């Protein structure tokens, strides 16, 4: 019968080591301590001969999940430091765009959101040149804008106008491209801005799934998504109620 050398070494009993105290009495050393001292330092580190914490670190390093930085700097400090840095996107530096947008907001009295504003390049944008999220105070730009450098600044101001208009309106609900947005565009230097871009990006078309009809003029209003709010025919409200909402002209769903 044969066995491996390392099995015999670990299974063999380890005699306690003794030493003398200052008083002349014998002092026994722990067998575990002797085992650690007799361990070969040249032996490669594996999970079998690592303490638990070292095993965890080994597992994280093997999967590239451990954030390793320069000596003397903790991972938490590195993460906090890198969180405030905006990565550069393509040919137009994100930091430059962010600084431009923040200066525009400060010049228009929106200092509070200027410090919270973020700008990013979002590859998930396909048909839209940009997108604004006023809740997260975030502007996302289509990476294909780098093919049209002259449109980058204009798109940035277009999306910034959405955030500025909602900031001025507070909690009041406003139209995405209504008078408040148009005024914000004027303040940002793009008074003739259109609601949609004319860039050669791929477009998608969806067949309308819902059709609404005005009970008065019998006009149909096809929609891709179901209308969640109460909506009336604008033409009939203007003709018979001075432009105010009138329940008589409320749109009714025909197909679902």
N, C-alpha and C positions, 0 to 999 in steps of 0.2 A: 504494500500500500504506500502510496506517495501522496504528498500534500505540498501546497505552495509555501514558499518561505515566509511570506507576509502573514499567512494564516497561522503558522506555527508561532510566529513572534507575538501576535496579539493574543493568542489563546494560552500561551505559556504563562504560568504564574510568575509574578514579578516580586522578588524578595524585597522587603523593606530595607532601606538604607539607614544606617545609624550614624550619629555624630555625637560629640561630647559637648555638653553645656559648660558654662564658665564654672559652675559648682562641681563639675566632674560627673554629673549624672548623664545618662544616655538619653538622647533625643532621637525619636524615630521620625523619619521623613515620610511623607505621603507617597504611596506607590504611584499615584497619578502624576505627582511631580516628577518622580524618577522617570516615568514613561515619557513625559514631555521632554525631559533633558536628554534622554537617550534617542530621541527621534532624529532621524537623519535630516539635516538641513538641505541636503542636495536632492531630496526626494521631491518630485514634481507634485504640485498642489492639485488635488482632485476633490470631488465632493465627498469621497469616503473619509478623507483625513482633514476636513475643514470643520471648524465650529459652525454653529447654526447661522450666525450673523454673516460670517464669511461666505457661507453657501448662498445666502440671499444675494449678497453683492455679486458673487460669481454668476448667478442666474440672470441678474439684471444686465451685467456687462455682456454676457453671451447673446442677449437679444437686443443690444444697443438701446436699452431703456434707461440706463444710468447716465445722468447728465454730469459729465466729468469736466471740470474746469481747471484753471491754473492753481498751483499750490497756495494754500492759505485762504482760498475763497470758497465759501460754502455754496452748494447747489441752489439754495434758496435765494442767496444774494445774486447769483448769476441769472436766475429766472426773473427776479424783480427788475434787474437791470435791463435785460433784453426785452421785457414786456413793453417798455416805453419807446422802443425803437421801431420805426416803420420800415419794412423791407423795401428796397428799390424795386420798381416794377418796370421791366422792359427798358425802353429808351428814355422814358420820362420818369425822373426820380419821384417816388411817392412823397419823400420828405419835402421836396420843392412844391409839389401840388398842395400838400397839407399846409405848409407855411403860407402860401398864397391865399388859400381859402380862409385861414384863421385871421390873416390881416384884413381881408375884406369884411369879415364878420365884426371885427373890433371897430373898424371904421364906421360901421352902420349901427353901433350901439349894442351889439349882441356878444358882449364879452363873456357871458356865462357859458354859452354853448361853444364859444371859440376854443376854449381850453379842452372841451370834451369831444370835439369833432375828430373823426377818423376818416381816412381815405384809403381805399384798397383797390387792387386790380382783381376782378372776379372773373375767372375763366368760364363760369357757368352762364354768364350772360352771352346770349347768342344773337338775338334780334335787337335788343335794346343797347343803346350806346352807353347808358348809365342808369343808375337807380339810387334813390335817396330814401333812407329810413330815418324819419324824424324821431322815432322812439329811441333808437340806439345812437342817433346823431352820427350816422354812417353814410358815406358816399361810396358807391361801388362803380367802377369804370370797366368797360369792355376792353380786354387786352388788344382787340383789333383796332382800337383807336390809334395805336402807334403807326398804323399804315396811313393815317390821316392826321399828321401832327398839328395842322392848323385847327382841328376840331377839338383838341384835348382841352384847351382852356375854356372854350365855349361850352362844352359839355359839363365841365366842372362847375361853371357858373349856373348853368341850367339846373343841375341837381342841387346846388347850394341854394338856389332861389326857393326850392320846395321846403328846405329846412328853415330858411329865414322866414318865409311866409307863415309857417306853422308856429314858429317861435313867437312871432308878433301876435298871432291869433290866440295863443294860449291853449286852453282846452276846447275852445270853440271849433266845431267841425267846419272845414272850408273845402271848396272844390280844388282838386289837384292842379288844374290849370285855369283857375278863376281869377278874379280881379286882384286878390291878394298876391297870387303868384306873379301876375303880370307886373304889379308894382315892384315886387322884389327884383324881377328881371331888370326893370328900369334902373333901380338903385345899384345893381351890379354891373351896369354898362352893356346890357344886351336887350335893349328896348324892343327890338324887332324879332325877338325869339319866338319860334314856332313850338307848338306842343310836341311835334314828332320830328325826328331827324330824317334826313334824305340820304344817309350814307348807304353804300351798297352792301348792307348786311343781309344775310338770308332771312326770309320772312316765313312765317307760319300762318296758315289759315285754318280755322276750325268751323265746322258746320254748326249752325245754330240749333240748339236742342230745345229751346223754349221760345214760344211765340206769345206775346202779349198784345191785346187789342183794346183800343179805346172804345167804350160803349157809346160815345157820342158821334165821333167822326169815322169810326170803324177803321181807323188806321192801325196797321200791324207793326209791332216792334219786336223783331227777332233778337234773341240774346243767347250767347254761348252758355252763360251761367244763370242760375236762378236768381231773381231779384229778391233780396232779403228785406228791403225797406218798402214802405208804402209809397208808390209812385203814381203820378197822374200825368195825363197828356198835357204837355206844356202849351201847345198851340190852342187847345180848347180853354185852358186856364187863362191865357192871355186874352182870348176873344170874349169870354163870358164872365171872368172874375178878376180882371185887372192884374193878371199874372200871379195871383195868390193860389195856393193849393185849394182845390175843390174836390170833395169826395165823389161828386157826380161823374168826374172824368178819371176816376181811378182805373189803372190798367188791370185787365183781367187775363189770367193765364188760360190759354186755349189748349196747348199740348204739353205733355210732360214726358 
